[in-house]
């Protein structure tokens, strides 16, 4: 089942959102966005857990 995520659910003011065919593809896109838009070279475990809690079925 497709999955979706809105960055604004974790980062206040960020309007970026993504939909992907599965959670693996979703996390690839999320990590690219985190590096490009939020200058994160590594994503801390607490952020990953927060992101996981906000993923929804598309």
C-alpha distance matrix in Angstrom:
0.0 3.8 6.5 10.1 13.5 17.0 19.8 22.3 20.7 22.3 25.0 27.2 27.8 25.1 23.3 20.8 17.1 14.2 10.7 9.0 6.5 6.3 9.0 11.7 11.8 11.6 14.6 16.4 16.5 17.5 20.2 21.6 21.8 23.5 26.0 26.8 26.8 27.8 29.8 28.1 29.1 27.4 24.8 26.4 24.7 25.1 23.3 20.3 20.2 20.5 17.7 15.4 16.6 15.7 12.0 10.1 6.8 7.4
3.8 0.0 3.8 6.9 10.6 13.9 16.8 19.3 18.2 19.9 22.2 24.4 24.6 21.7 19.9 17.2 13.6 10.5 6.9 5.6 4.2 5.2 7.9 10.6 9.7 9.0 12.4 14.1 13.5 14.5 17.6 18.6 18.6 20.5 23.0 23.5 23.5 24.7 26.8 25.5 26.6 25.2 22.8 24.7 23.4 23.8 21.5 18.8 19.2 19.1 15.8 14.2 15.7 14.1 10.3 8.7 6.0 5.2
6.5 3.8 0.0 3.8 7.0 10.6 13.3 15.9 14.6 16.1 18.6 20.8 21.4 18.6 17.1 14.6 11.0 8.4 5.6 5.5 6.3 5.7 6.3 9.6 9.1 7.0 10.1 12.4 11.6 11.8 15.0 16.5 16.0 17.6 20.5 21.1 20.8 21.6 23.9 22.5 23.9 22.4 19.7 21.4 20.2 20.3 17.9 15.4 15.8 15.4 12.1 10.8 12.2 10.4 6.6 5.7 4.6 4.9
10.1 6.9 3.8 0.0 3.8 7.0 10.0 12.3 11.5 13.4 15.5 17.5 17.7 15.0 13.4 11.1 7.4 5.6 4.2 6.4 8.8 8.8 8.6 11.6 10.4 7.3 10.2 12.5 10.7 10.3 13.9 15.1 13.9 15.5 18.7 18.9 18.1 19.0 21.7 20.6 22.6 21.4 18.6 20.4 19.7 19.3 16.5 14.7 15.3 14.1 10.7 10.6 11.6 8.8 5.8 5.3 6.1 5.5
13.5 10.6 7.0 3.8 0.0 3.8 6.4 8.9 8.1 9.6 11.7 13.8 14.4 11.7 10.8 8.7 5.7 5.5 6.6 8.9 11.9 11.3 9.9 12.5 11.6 7.9 9.5 12.1 10.0 8.4 12.0 13.5 11.6 12.7 16.2 16.6 15.3 15.8 18.7 17.7 20.0 18.8 15.9 17.6 17.2 16.5 13.4 12.3 13.0 11.2 7.9 8.9 9.8 6.6 5.0 6.5 8.9 9.0
17.0 13.9 10.6 7.0 3.8 0.0 3.8 5.4 5.7 7.8 9.1 10.6 10.7 8.3 7.2 6.1 4.2 6.5 8.9 11.9 15.2 15.0 13.5 15.8 14.6 10.9 12.1 14.2 11.6 9.5 12.9 14.0 11.2 12.1 15.7 15.7 13.6 14.1 17.5 17.0 19.9 19.2 16.3 17.9 18.2 16.9 13.5 13.5 14.4 11.7 9.0 11.2 11.4 7.8 8.0 9.2 11.9 11.6
19.8 16.8 13.3 10.0 6.4 3.8 0.0 3.8 5.3 5.5 5.8 8.1 8.6 5.9 6.6 5.5 5.9 8.4 11.5 14.0 17.4 16.8 14.8 16.4 15.4 11.8 11.8 13.7 11.2 8.3 11.0 12.2 9.0 9.1 12.8 13.0 10.6 10.6 14.0 13.6 16.7 16.2 13.5 15.2 16.0 14.7 11.1 11.8 13.3 10.5 8.1 11.3 11.9 8.9 9.9 12.2 15.1 15.1
22.3 19.3 15.9 12.3 8.9 5.4 3.8 0.0 3.8 5.2 4.8 5.2 5.8 4.6 5.7 7.0 8.0 11.2 14.2 17.1 20.5 20.0 18.0 20.0 19.0 15.4 15.5 17.5 14.9 12.1 14.6 15.6 12.2 12.0 15.6 15.4 12.4 12.1 15.9 15.8 19.2 18.8 16.0 17.2 18.1 16.1 12.8 14.2 15.0 11.6 10.3 13.5 13.1 10.0 11.9 13.6 16.8 16.7
20.7 18.2 14.6 11.5 8.1 5.7 5.3 3.8 0.0 3.8 6.1 7.0 9.0 8.4 9.2 9.9 9.6 12.1 14.3 17.0 19.9 18.9 16.7 19.1 18.8 15.0 15.0 17.7 15.8 12.7 15.3 17.1 14.2 13.5 17.3 17.9 15.2 14.4 17.9 17.0 20.3 19.1 15.8 16.4 16.5 14.1 11.3 12.5 12.5 8.9 8.1 10.9 9.7 6.8 9.4 11.3 14.8 15.5
22.3 19.9 16.1 13.4 9.6 7.8 5.5 5.2 3.8 0.0 3.8 6.4 9.2 8.5 10.6 10.8 11.2 13.4 15.9 18.0 21.0 19.6 16.8 18.6 18.6 15.0 14.1 16.7 15.2 11.6 13.3 15.5 12.8 11.3 14.9 16.0 13.5 11.9 15.1 13.9 17.1 15.8 12.6 12.9 13.3 11.0 8.0 9.9 10.4 6.8 6.7 10.2 9.7 7.9 10.6 13.4 17.0 18.0
25.0 22.2 18.6 15.5 11.7 9.1 5.8 4.8 6.1 3.8 0.0 3.8 6.3 5.8 9.0 9.8 11.5 14.2 17.3 19.6 22.9 21.9 19.3 20.7 20.2 16.7 15.7 17.6 15.7 12.2 13.6 15.0 11.9 10.2 13.5 14.1 11.0 9.3 12.9 12.5 16.1 15.6 13.0 13.7 15.1 13.0 9.8 12.3 13.4 10.2 9.8 13.6 13.5 11.5 13.8 16.5 19.9 20.3
27.2 24.4 20.8 17.5 13.8 10.6 8.1 5.2 7.0 6.4 3.8 0.0 3.8 5.7 8.7 10.9 12.9 16.1 19.3 22.0 25.4 24.7 22.4 24.0 23.3 19.7 19.2 21.0 18.7 15.5 17.1 18.2 14.7 13.5 16.6 16.5 13.1 11.8 15.4 15.6 19.3 19.1 16.6 17.1 18.5 16.0 13.2 15.8 16.6 13.0 13.0 16.5 15.8 13.5 16.1 18.2 21.6 21.8
27.8 24.6 21.4 17.7 14.4 10.7 8.6 5.8 9.0 9.2 6.3 3.8 0.0 3.8 6.3 9.2 11.9 15.5 18.9 21.9 25.5 25.3 23.4 24.9 23.7 20.2 20.1 21.5 18.7 16.0 17.8 18.1 14.4 13.9 16.7 15.8 12.1 11.8 15.5 16.5 20.3 20.7 18.6 19.7 21.4 19.2 16.1 18.4 19.5 16.0 15.3 18.8 18.4 15.6 17.6 19.3 22.4 21.9
25.1 21.7 18.6 15.0 11.7 8.3 5.9 4.6 8.4 8.5 5.8 5.7 3.8 0.0 3.8 5.7 8.7 12.1 15.7 18.6 22.2 22.2 20.4 21.7 20.2 16.9 16.9 17.9 15.0 12.5 14.5 14.5 10.8 10.9 13.7 12.7 9.2 9.6 13.4 14.4 18.0 18.5 16.4 18.2 19.9 18.3 14.8 16.4 18.1 15.0 13.4 16.9 17.1 14.2 15.6 17.4 20.2 19.6
23.3 19.9 17.1 13.4 10.8 7.2 6.6 5.7 9.2 10.6 9.0 8.7 6.3 3.8 0.0 3.8 6.5 10.2 13.6 16.9 20.5 21.0 19.9 21.4 19.5 16.2 17.1 18.0 14.7 13.0 15.6 15.2 11.6 12.8 15.6 14.1 11.0 12.4 16.0 17.1 20.5 21.0 18.9 20.9 22.3 20.8 17.2 18.3 19.8 16.8 14.7 17.7 17.9 14.4 15.2 16.3 18.6 17.3
20.8 17.2 14.6 11.1 8.7 6.1 5.5 7.0 9.9 10.8 9.8 10.9 9.2 5.7 3.8 0.0 3.8 7.0 10.6 13.6 17.3 17.9 16.9 18.1 15.9 12.8 13.8 14.4 10.9 9.6 12.5 11.9 8.4 10.4 13.2 11.7 9.4 11.3 14.6 15.4 18.3 18.8 16.9 19.4 20.7 19.9 16.1 16.5 18.4 15.9 13.2 16.0 16.9 13.6 13.5 14.8 16.9 15.5
17.1 13.6 11.0 7.4 5.7 4.2 5.9 8.0 9.6 11.2 11.5 12.9 11.9 8.7 6.5 3.8 0.0 3.8 7.1 10.4 14.0 14.7 14.0 15.7 13.6 10.4 12.1 13.2 9.9 9.0 12.5 12.4 9.7 11.8 14.9 14.0 12.3 13.9 17.1 17.2 19.8 19.8 17.5 19.9 20.5 19.8 16.2 15.8 17.4 15.2 12.0 14.1 15.0 11.5 10.7 11.5 13.2 11.7
14.2 10.5 8.4 5.6 5.5 6.5 8.4 11.2 12.1 13.4 14.2 16.1 15.5 12.1 10.2 7.0 3.8 0.0 3.8 6.7 10.4 11.3 11.1 12.6 10.2 7.3 9.9 10.7 7.6 7.8 11.5 11.4 9.7 12.3 15.0 14.5 13.7 15.5 18.1 17.8 19.8 19.6 17.4 20.1 20.4 20.3 16.8 15.6 17.4 15.8 12.2 13.5 15.1 12.0 10.0 10.7 11.6 9.9
10.7 6.9 5.6 4.2 6.6 8.9 11.5 14.2 14.3 15.9 17.3 19.3 18.9 15.7 13.6 10.6 7.1 3.8 0.0 3.8 7.1 8.6 9.5 11.4 8.9 6.7 10.3 11.3 9.0 10.0 13.5 13.7 12.8 15.3 17.9 17.6 17.3 19.0 21.4 20.7 22.4 21.8 19.6 22.0 21.8 21.9 18.8 16.9 18.3 17.2 13.5 13.8 15.4 12.6 9.7 9.4 9.1 7.0
9.0 5.6 5.5 6.4 8.9 11.9 14.0 17.1 17.0 18.0 19.6 22.0 21.9 18.6 16.9 13.6 10.4 6.7 3.8 0.0 3.8 5.5 7.2 8.5 5.9 5.1 8.9 9.5 8.3 10.2 13.1 13.5 13.6 16.1 18.2 18.4 18.7 20.3 22.2 21.2 22.2 21.4 19.4 22.0 21.5 22.2 19.4 16.9 18.4 18.1 14.4 13.9 16.2 14.2 10.8 10.8 9.8 8.4
6.5 4.2 6.3 8.8 11.9 15.2 17.4 20.5 19.9 21.0 22.9 25.4 25.5 22.2 20.5 17.3 14.0 10.4 7.1 3.8 0.0 3.8 7.2 8.4 6.6 7.4 10.9 11.5 11.3 13.3 15.8 16.4 17.0 19.3 21.3 21.7 22.3 23.7 25.4 24.1 24.8 23.7 21.8 24.2 23.2 24.1 21.7 18.8 20.0 20.2 16.7 15.4 17.7 16.2 12.5 11.9 9.9 8.9
6.3 5.2 5.7 8.8 11.3 15.0 16.8 20.0 18.9 19.6 21.9 24.7 25.3 22.2 21.0 17.9 14.7 11.3 8.6 5.5 3.8 0.0 3.8 5.6 5.6 6.2 8.8 10.3 11.0 12.3 14.5 15.9 16.8 18.3 20.4 21.5 22.1 23.0 24.5 22.7 23.3 21.7 19.5 21.5 20.2 21.3 19.2 16.0 16.9 17.7 14.4 12.5 15.1 14.3 10.6 10.7 9.3 9.8
9.0 7.9 6.3 8.6 9.9 13.5 14.8 18.0 16.7 16.8 19.3 22.4 23.4 20.4 19.9 16.9 14.0 11.1 9.5 7.2 7.2 3.8 0.0 3.8 5.5 4.8 6.1 8.7 9.9 10.1 12.0 14.2 15.0 15.9 18.2 19.8 20.3 20.6 22.1 19.9 20.5 18.5 16.1 17.9 16.4 17.5 15.6 12.3 13.3 14.3 11.1 9.1 12.1 11.8 8.5 9.8 9.8 11.1
11.7 10.6 9.6 11.6 12.5 15.8 16.4 20.0 19.1 18.6 20.7 24.0 24.9 21.7 21.4 18.1 15.7 12.6 11.4 8.5 8.4 5.6 3.8 0.0 3.8 5.4 5.3 6.4 8.9 9.9 10.7 12.7 14.4 15.3 16.9 18.7 19.9 20.3 21.1 18.8 18.8 17.0 15.3 17.4 16.3 18.1 16.3 12.8 14.5 16.0 12.9 11.4 14.9 14.8 11.8 13.5 13.5 14.4
11.8 9.7 9.1 10.4 11.6 14.6 15.4 19.0 18.8 18.6 20.2 23.3 23.7 20.2 19.5 15.9 13.6 10.2 8.9 5.9 6.6 5.6 5.5 3.8 0.0 3.8 5.5 5.1 6.5 8.7 10.1 10.9 12.6 14.3 15.8 16.8 18.1 19.2 20.2 18.5 18.7 17.6 16.2 18.9 18.4 20.0 17.6 14.6 16.7 17.5 13.9 13.2 16.5 15.6 12.4 13.8 13.5 13.4
11.6 9.0 7.0 7.3 7.9 10.9 11.8 15.4 15.0 15.0 16.7 19.7 20.2 16.9 16.2 12.8 10.4 7.3 6.7 5.1 7.4 6.2 4.8 5.4 3.8 0.0 3.8 5.5 5.3 6.1 8.6 10.0 10.6 12.2 14.4 15.4 16.0 16.8 18.4 16.8 17.7 16.5 14.5 17.0 16.6 17.6 14.8 12.2 14.1 14.3 10.6 10.4 13.4 12.0 9.1 10.9 11.4 11.4
14.6 12.4 10.1 10.2 9.5 12.1 11.8 15.5 15.0 14.1 15.7 19.2 20.1 16.9 17.1 13.8 12.1 9.9 10.3 8.9 10.9 8.8 6.1 5.3 5.5 3.8 0.0 3.8 5.4 4.8 5.9 8.5 9.6 10.1 12.1 14.0 14.9 15.0 16.1 14.0 14.5 13.0 11.0 13.5 13.2 14.7 12.1 9.3 11.9 12.6 9.2 9.2 12.8 12.2 10.0 12.8 14.0 14.7
16.4 14.1 12.4 12.5 12.1 14.2 13.7 17.5 17.7 16.7 17.6 21.0 21.5 17.9 18.0 14.4 13.2 10.7 11.3 9.5 11.5 10.3 8.7 6.4 5.1 5.5 3.8 0.0 3.8 5.5 5.3 6.3 8.7 10.0 10.9 12.4 14.1 14.9 15.4 13.7 13.6 12.8 11.9 15.1 15.4 17.4 14.7 12.2 15.2 15.9 12.6 13.0 16.6 15.7 13.5 16.0 16.8 16.8
16.5 13.5 11.6 10.7 10.0 11.6 11.2 14.9 15.8 15.2 15.7 18.7 18.7 15.0 14.7 10.9 9.9 7.6 9.0 8.3 11.3 11.0 9.9 8.9 6.5 5.3 5.4 3.8 0.0 3.8 5.5 5.1 6.2 8.6 10.0 10.6 11.7 13.2 14.3 13.4 14.2 14.1 12.9 16.3 17.0 18.2 15.0 13.2 16.1 15.9 12.3 13.5 16.6 14.9 12.8 15.0 16.0 15.4
17.5 14.5 11.8 10.3 8.4 9.5 8.3 12.1 12.7 11.6 12.2 15.5 16.0 12.5 13.0 9.6 9.0 7.8 10.0 10.2 13.3 12.3 10.1 9.9 8.7 6.1 4.8 5.5 3.8 0.0 3.8 5.5 5.1 6.1 8.7 9.9 10.2 10.8 12.4 11.0 12.5 11.9 10.0 13.1 13.9 14.7 11.3 9.9 12.9 12.4 9.0 10.9 13.7 12.2 10.9 13.7 15.6 15.6
20.2 17.6 15.0 13.9 12.0 12.9 11.0 14.6 15.3 13.3 13.6 17.1 17.8 14.5 15.6 12.5 12.5 11.5 13.5 13.1 15.8 14.5 12.0 10.7 10.1 8.6 5.9 5.3 5.5 3.8 0.0 3.8 5.4 4.9 6.2 8.6 9.9 9.9 10.3 8.5 9.1 8.6 7.6 11.2 12.6 14.1 11.1 9.8 13.3 13.5 10.7 12.5 15.7 14.8 13.9 17.0 18.9 19.1
21.6 18.6 16.5 15.1 13.5 14.0 12.2 15.6 17.1 15.5 15.0 18.2 18.1 14.5 15.2 11.9 12.4 11.4 13.7 13.5 16.4 15.9 14.2 12.7 10.9 10.0 8.5 6.3 5.1 5.5 3.8 0.0 3.8 5.5 5.2 6.1 8.4 9.6 9.8 9.3 9.8 10.7 10.6 14.4 16.2 17.7 14.4 13.5 17.0 16.9 13.9 15.9 18.9 17.5 16.4 19.1 20.6 20.1
21.8 18.6 16.0 13.9 11.6 11.2 9.0 12.2 14.2 12.8 11.9 14.7 14.4 10.8 11.6 8.4 9.7 9.7 12.8 13.6 17.0 16.8 15.0 14.4 12.6 10.6 9.6 8.7 6.2 5.1 5.4 3.8 0.0 3.8 5.4 5.1 5.5 7.2 8.8 9.0 10.9 11.8 11.1 14.5 16.5 17.1 13.5 13.3 16.6 15.5 12.6 15.3 17.7 15.8 15.2 17.8 19.7 19.1
23.5 20.5 17.6 15.5 12.7 12.1 9.1 12.0 13.5 11.3 10.2 13.5 13.9 10.9 12.8 10.4 11.8 12.3 15.3 16.1 19.3 18.3 15.9 15.3 14.3 12.2 10.1 10.0 8.6 6.1 4.9 5.5 3.8 0.0 3.8 5.7 5.6 5.0 6.4 5.5 8.0 8.7 7.8 11.1 13.5 14.1 10.6 11.0 14.4 13.5 11.3 14.3 16.7 15.3 15.4 18.5 20.9 21.0
26.0 23.0 20.5 18.7 16.2 15.7 12.8 15.6 17.3 14.9 13.5 16.6 16.7 13.7 15.6 13.2 14.9 15.0 17.9 18.2 21.3 20.4 18.2 16.9 15.8 14.4 12.1 10.9 10.0 8.7 6.2 5.2 5.4 3.8 0.0 3.8 5.9 5.7 4.6 4.6 5.8 7.9 8.8 12.3 15.2 16.4 13.3 13.6 17.3 16.8 14.8 17.5 20.2 19.0 18.9 22.0 24.1 24.0
26.8 23.5 21.1 18.9 16.6 15.7 13.0 15.4 17.9 16.0 14.1 16.5 15.8 12.7 14.1 11.7 14.0 14.5 17.6 18.4 21.7 21.5 19.8 18.7 16.8 15.4 14.0 12.4 10.6 9.9 8.6 6.1 5.1 5.7 3.8 0.0 3.8 5.9 5.7 7.7 9.2 11.7 12.4 15.8 18.6 19.5 16.1 16.6 20.1 19.1 16.8 19.7 22.1 20.4 20.1 22.8 24.8 24.1
26.8 23.5 20.8 18.1 15.3 13.6 10.6 12.4 15.2 13.5 11.0 13.1 12.1 9.2 11.0 9.4 12.3 13.7 17.3 18.7 22.3 22.1 20.3 19.9 18.1 16.0 14.9 14.1 11.7 10.2 9.9 8.4 5.5 5.6 5.9 3.8 0.0 3.8 5.9 8.2 11.0 13.0 12.8 15.8 18.6 18.7 15.1 16.2 19.3 17.7 15.6 18.9 20.8 18.7 19.0 21.7 24.0 23.3
27.8 24.7 21.6 19.0 15.8 14.1 10.6 12.1 14.4 11.9 9.3 11.8 11.8 9.6 12.4 11.3 13.9 15.5 19.0 20.3 23.7 23.0 20.6 20.3 19.2 16.8 15.0 14.9 13.2 10.8 9.9 9.6 7.2 5.0 5.7 5.9 3.8 0.0 3.8 5.5 9.0 10.6 10.3 12.8 15.9 15.8 12.5 14.2 17.3 15.7 14.3 17.8 19.5 17.9 18.8 21.8 24.6 24.4
29.8 26.8 23.9 21.7 18.7 17.5 14.0 15.9 17.9 15.1 12.9 15.4 15.5 13.4 16.0 14.6 17.1 18.1 21.4 22.2 25.4 24.5 22.1 21.1 20.2 18.4 16.1 15.4 14.3 12.4 10.3 9.8 8.8 6.4 4.6 5.7 5.9 3.8 0.0 3.8 6.3 9.0 10.1 12.8 16.2 16.8 13.9 15.4 18.8 17.9 16.6 19.8 21.9 20.8 21.4 24.6 27.2 27.1
28.1 25.5 22.5 20.6 17.7 17.0 13.6 15.8 17.0 13.9 12.5 15.6 16.5 14.4 17.1 15.4 17.2 17.8 20.7 21.2 24.1 22.7 19.9 18.8 18.5 16.8 14.0 13.7 13.4 11.0 8.5 9.3 9.0 5.5 4.6 7.7 8.2 5.5 3.8 0.0 3.8 5.4 6.4 9.1 12.5 13.5 10.9 12.2 15.7 15.3 14.2 17.2 19.5 18.9 19.6 23.0 25.7 26.1
29.1 26.6 23.9 22.6 20.0 19.9 16.7 19.2 20.3 17.1 16.1 19.3 20.3 18.0 20.5 18.3 19.8 19.8 22.4 22.2 24.8 23.3 20.5 18.8 18.7 17.7 14.5 13.6 14.2 12.5 9.1 9.8 10.9 8.0 5.8 9.2 11.0 9.0 6.3 3.8 0.0 3.8 6.9 9.7 12.9 14.9 12.9 13.4 17.0 17.4 16.3 18.7 21.5 21.3 21.5 25.1 27.4 27.9
27.4 25.2 22.4 21.4 18.8 19.2 16.2 18.8 19.1 15.8 15.6 19.1 20.7 18.5 21.0 18.8 19.8 19.6 21.8 21.4 23.7 21.7 18.5 17.0 17.6 16.5 13.0 12.8 14.1 11.9 8.6 10.7 11.8 8.7 7.9 11.7 13.0 10.6 9.0 5.4 3.8 0.0 3.8 6.3 9.3 11.6 10.2 10.4 13.8 14.8 14.0 16.0 18.8 19.2 19.6 23.2 25.7 26.6
24.8 22.8 19.7 18.6 15.9 16.3 13.5 16.0 15.8 12.6 13.0 16.6 18.6 16.4 18.9 16.9 17.5 17.4 19.6 19.4 21.8 19.5 16.1 15.3 16.2 14.5 11.0 11.9 12.9 10.0 7.6 10.6 11.1 7.8 8.8 12.4 12.8 10.3 10.1 6.4 6.9 3.8 0.0 3.8 6.5 8.4 6.5 6.7 10.2 11.0 10.4 12.5 15.1 15.6 16.2 19.9 22.6 23.8
26.4 24.7 21.4 20.4 17.6 17.9 15.2 17.2 16.4 12.9 13.7 17.1 19.7 18.2 20.9 19.4 19.9 20.1 22.0 22.0 24.2 21.5 17.9 17.4 18.9 17.0 13.5 15.1 16.3 13.1 11.2 14.4 14.5 11.1 12.3 15.8 15.8 12.8 12.8 9.1 9.7 6.3 3.8 0.0 3.8 5.5 5.4 6.5 8.9 10.1 10.8 12.6 14.6 15.8 17.0 20.8 23.7 25.5
24.7 23.4 20.2 19.7 17.2 18.2 16.0 18.1 16.5 13.3 15.1 18.5 21.4 19.9 22.3 20.7 20.5 20.4 21.8 21.5 23.2 20.2 16.4 16.3 18.4 16.6 13.2 15.4 17.0 13.9 12.6 16.2 16.5 13.5 15.2 18.6 18.6 15.9 16.2 12.5 12.9 9.3 6.5 3.8 0.0 3.8 5.4 5.0 6.3 8.6 9.8 10.5 12.5 14.5 15.6 19.3 22.1 24.3
25.1 23.8 20.3 19.3 16.5 16.9 14.7 16.1 14.1 11.0 13.0 16.0 19.2 18.3 20.8 19.9 19.8 20.3 21.9 22.2 24.1 21.3 17.5 18.1 20.0 17.6 14.7 17.4 18.2 14.7 14.1 17.7 17.1 14.1 16.4 19.5 18.7 15.8 16.8 13.5 14.9 11.6 8.4 5.5 3.8 0.0 3.8 5.4 5.1 6.2 8.7 9.9 10.8 12.8 14.7 18.3 21.6 23.8
23.3 21.5 17.9 16.5 13.4 13.5 11.1 12.8 11.3 8.0 9.8 13.2 16.1 14.8 17.2 16.1 16.2 16.8 18.8 19.4 21.7 19.2 15.6 16.3 17.6 14.8 12.1 14.7 15.0 11.3 11.1 14.4 13.5 10.6 13.3 16.1 15.1 12.5 13.9 10.9 12.9 10.2 6.5 5.4 5.4 3.8 0.0 3.8 5.4 5.0 6.1 8.6 9.9 10.8 12.6 16.3 19.6 21.4
20.3 18.8 15.4 14.7 12.3 13.5 11.8 14.2 12.5 9.9 12.3 15.8 18.4 16.4 18.3 16.5 15.8 15.6 16.9 16.9 18.8 16.0 12.3 12.8 14.6 12.2 9.3 12.2 13.2 9.9 9.8 13.5 13.3 11.0 13.6 16.6 16.2 14.2 15.4 12.2 13.4 10.4 6.7 6.5 5.0 5.4 3.8 0.0 3.8 5.4 5.1 6.1 8.7 10.0 10.8 14.6 17.4 19.4
20.2 19.2 15.8 15.3 13.0 14.4 13.3 15.0 12.5 10.4 13.4 16.6 19.5 18.1 19.8 18.4 17.4 17.4 18.3 18.4 20.0 16.9 13.3 14.5 16.7 14.1 11.9 15.2 16.1 12.9 13.3 17.0 16.6 14.4 17.3 20.1 19.3 17.3 18.8 15.7 17.0 13.8 10.2 8.9 6.3 5.1 5.4 3.8 0.0 3.8 5.4 5.1 6.3 8.9 10.3 13.8 16.8 19.4
20.5 19.1 15.4 14.1 11.2 11.7 10.5 11.6 8.9 6.8 10.2 13.0 16.0 15.0 16.8 15.9 15.2 15.8 17.2 18.1 20.2 17.7 14.3 16.0 17.5 14.3 12.6 15.9 15.9 12.4 13.5 16.9 15.5 13.5 16.8 19.1 17.7 15.7 17.9 15.3 17.4 14.8 11.0 10.1 8.6 6.2 5.0 5.4 3.8 0.0 3.8 5.5 5.2 6.6 9.2 12.6 16.0 18.3
17.7 15.8 12.1 10.7 7.9 9.0 8.1 10.3 8.1 6.7 9.8 13.0 15.3 13.4 14.7 13.2 12.0 12.2 13.5 14.4 16.7 14.4 11.1 12.9 13.9 10.6 9.2 12.6 12.3 9.0 10.7 13.9 12.6 11.3 14.8 16.8 15.6 14.3 16.6 14.2 16.3 14.0 10.4 10.8 9.8 8.7 6.1 5.1 5.4 3.8 0.0 3.8 5.4 5.3 6.5 10.2 13.5 15.4
15.4 14.2 10.8 10.6 8.9 11.2 11.3 13.5 10.9 10.2 13.6 16.5 18.8 16.9 17.7 16.0 14.1 13.5 13.8 13.9 15.4 12.5 9.1 11.4 13.2 10.4 9.2 13.0 13.5 10.9 12.5 15.9 15.3 14.3 17.5 19.7 18.9 17.8 19.8 17.2 18.7 16.0 12.5 12.6 10.5 9.9 8.6 6.1 5.1 5.5 3.8 0.0 3.8 5.4 5.5 8.9 11.8 14.3
16.6 15.7 12.2 11.6 9.8 11.4 11.9 13.1 9.7 9.7 13.5 15.8 18.4 17.1 17.9 16.9 15.0 15.1 15.4 16.2 17.7 15.1 12.1 14.9 16.5 13.4 12.8 16.6 16.6 13.7 15.7 18.9 17.7 16.7 20.2 22.1 20.8 19.5 21.9 19.5 21.5 18.8 15.1 14.6 12.5 10.8 9.9 8.7 6.3 5.2 5.4 3.8 0.0 3.8 5.8 8.5 11.8 14.6
15.7 14.1 10.4 8.8 6.6 7.8 8.9 10.0 6.8 7.9 11.5 13.5 15.6 14.2 14.4 13.6 11.5 12.0 12.6 14.2 16.2 14.3 11.8 14.8 15.6 12.0 12.2 15.7 14.9 12.2 14.8 17.5 15.8 15.3 19.0 20.4 18.7 17.9 20.8 18.9 21.3 19.2 15.6 15.8 14.5 12.8 10.8 10.0 8.9 6.6 5.3 5.4 3.8 0.0 3.8 6.3 10.1 12.2
12.0 10.3 6.6 5.8 5.0 8.0 9.9 11.9 9.4 10.6 13.8 16.1 17.6 15.6 15.2 13.5 10.7 10.0 9.7 10.8 12.5 10.6 8.5 11.8 12.4 9.1 10.0 13.5 12.8 10.9 13.9 16.4 15.2 15.4 18.9 20.1 19.0 18.8 21.4 19.6 21.5 19.6 16.2 17.0 15.6 14.7 12.6 10.8 10.3 9.2 6.5 5.5 5.8 3.8 0.0 3.8 7.0 9.2
10.1 8.7 5.7 5.3 6.5 9.2 12.2 13.6 11.3 13.4 16.5 18.2 19.3 17.4 16.3 14.8 11.5 10.7 9.4 10.8 11.9 10.7 9.8 13.5 13.8 10.9 12.8 16.0 15.0 13.7 17.0 19.1 17.8 18.5 22.0 22.8 21.7 21.8 24.6 23.0 25.1 23.2 19.9 20.8 19.3 18.3 16.3 14.6 13.8 12.6 10.2 8.9 8.5 6.3 3.8 0.0 3.8 6.3
6.8 6.0 4.6 6.1 8.9 11.9 15.1 16.8 14.8 17.0 19.9 21.6 22.4 20.2 18.6 16.9 13.2 11.6 9.1 9.8 9.9 9.3 9.8 13.5 13.5 11.4 14.0 16.8 16.0 15.6 18.9 20.6 19.7 20.9 24.1 24.8 24.0 24.6 27.2 25.7 27.4 25.7 22.6 23.7 22.1 21.6 19.6 17.4 16.8 16.0 13.5 11.8 11.8 10.1 7.0 3.8 0.0 3.8
7.4 5.2 4.9 5.5 9.0 11.6 15.1 16.7 15.5 18.0 20.3 21.8 21.9 19.6 17.3 15.5 11.7 9.9 7.0 8.4 8.9 9.8 11.1 14.4 13.4 11.4 14.7 16.8 15.4 15.6 19.1 20.1 19.1 21.0 24.0 24.1 23.3 24.4 27.1 26.1 27.9 26.6 23.8 25.5 24.3 23.8 21.4 19.4 19.4 18.3 15.4 14.3 14.6 12.2 9.2 6.3 3.8 0.0
